[in-house]
Amino acid sequence: MSIPIPSYGFGVLLLLCCFGVSLSTSQNNGFSVELIHRDSSRSPLYNPTETKFQRISNSVHHSINRAKYVNQMFYASSHTNTLVSNLTPYLGVGHIMSYSIGSPPFQMYGYLDLLIDMIWFQCKPCNPCLNLTSPIFDPSKSSTYTNIPCDHSKCYYLRYAKCISDNCKYHLVKNSSYSQGDLSADTFTLNSTTGSPISFPEIVIGCEHKNAGGFPLEGKVSGMIGLGGGPLSLTSQLDYSIGGKFSYCLVPFFSNSNTSSTLNFGDAAVVSGPQIVSTPIKQIDPIAVTLQAFSVGNKTILLEQPAFAPITRRNTIIDIGTSITVLPMKVYSKLESAVVDLIKLQRVNDPSHDQLNLCYQSTIEELEIPIITAHFLGADLQLKPLNTFMQIDDKVVCFAFTSYEYFGGAVIFGNIAQNNFLVGYDFQKKIVSFKPADCTNQ
C-alpha cells in the first residue's frame, strides 16, 4: 500500500530580512543553492592525500553498503502506514550543503539526503558525541530557538519519541548505536546562488545531544538535511514557499570540471522545455518510482516487482547518496550479458578490490559504449557513457552498476546515472521529471 502524501508546510512563512530580497520575488521565482560533492576539492571533507582512483574505490564500497541499508528501509516502509522520521541512513558518497541555524545565524555543513525526512545535527551540550572538527551549535545562544512540547502535533510524527519535562525528544537505537536529542524549532537560513541569504522561521529540527556507536558524521559535517517526503523534511516544511517542488543538476564528479552542482526550490526547480520525460511517484516516504526495464542494443531486460509491492509496483529508489546503480542479481546478470555482447575489448579485473564485475582495459574516451535506456513508467531515459561507466584506473573502465543478494529487491538508481540530468520532483503532481542538461552551466 502506498503511504499517503503528507500535508506540507505547517504554517511556514518565508522571511527575508535585511538582504533586499522580497518575499514575492523568492516565492515567484524560487531560489537555488550550491551542492558540493563529498570528495570535491571544494568539500570540507576533501582529503588531498587520496588519489582520484582511491576516491572512486571508496565511493563504490560505500554505495554497496548504503544499498543494503536502503533496501532494508524500503522493505520496512511497505509494512507500515505510519509516517516516521528516518534519521540516520548509511551515508554514501553524496553531496554536502552549507546552511545556518539560529539568530544570529550559525553556519554548518550537512549531508543532503532524499531518504530521510528530518533536519538534525549535533548541539551543545553533547556527551558522548562524535569528535567533529567544526564548532557545535549552542541553542542557548540563539534568540529564536524553542523546544517543541510533547503534546505538539509535530512530536507525533516521530516514531522514536520520548517525553521528558514536557519536551519532545527523539531516541533512535540501531544495534549498539544510538542517537538522542531534542525536537526543536529555529530559524533556518540558506545562501542562494545569487549571494542573498534566505531565512525561514520556526523550522523543526533535531538537536542531537548524544551520539555513540557509529551514527555517521565526520569532520566538518555535523548533521543531515532530509529532502524526503515525510512531514518534517526540509521540502515539506517549506511547502508554502516552494509549492512542493525541488530539483537538482549533478555535475559529473570525475570529470575535469570543478563546478559545483545546484539544488533548486520552487519555481526555479520547474523542469521545462524539450526532451523532458516524467514518471509518477508511487510512494512518498521514502520516494519510490517504477522502473520497468532496461534495453541495450536489441535486448530488453524486464524488472520484476518486489514481492512486497505487487499493488503499488514501486521498485526503485532514486538516490543521490549512492554513486553506482545497484540491481537485483538476476537483472544485473542479464544487463551485463547484453553489454558484454556489444563491447569487443579485453576484460580485466577491477583494480579497486574487485568490487565491480565488468571492467575493460581502456579509457572512457576510447571505449565504444552502447546507449542503455532505463524504461521508467512513462519515461524512457537514455543513459550516456558517463552515466554507465567510470574510469576506475588510468587504463581501466568499469560498468557503474552492481548487484546484491540480500532481501528487499529494490533498484537503487545512483547519482552517476543521474549526472548531467536536471532531475525535478513535484510532490503536488506526484511526478519525477528528467531533462538532459550540461550541469556545469546550470
URMOTA-V766216 format. One record per helix or strand. SS is the DSSP state (hx for helix, st for strand). FROM is the first residue (numbers start at 0). TO is the last residue. If there is no record, write none. Layout:
# URMOTA-V766216
SS|FROM|TO ; SS|FROM|TO
This chain:
# URMOTA-V766216
st|13|14 ; hx|22|28 ; st|30|36 ; hx|51|76 ; st|94|100 ; st|105|112 ; st|118|123 ; st|136|137 ; hx|138|140 ; st|145|146 ; st|148|148 ; hx|152|156 ; st|160|163 ; st|166|173 ; st|176|191 ; st|196|211 ; st|217|217 ; st|220|225 ; hx|233|236 ; hx|238|241 ; st|244|248 ; st|260|264 ; hx|265|268 ; st|276|279 ; st|282|283 ; st|286|288 ; st|290|295 ; st|298|301 ; st|315|317 ; st|324|327 ; hx|328|341 ; st|346|347 ; st|358|360 ; st|371|375 ; st|378|382 ; hx|384|387 ; st|388|392 ; st|395|398 ; st|400|403 ; st|410|412 ; st|420|425 ; st|430|435 ; hx|438|440
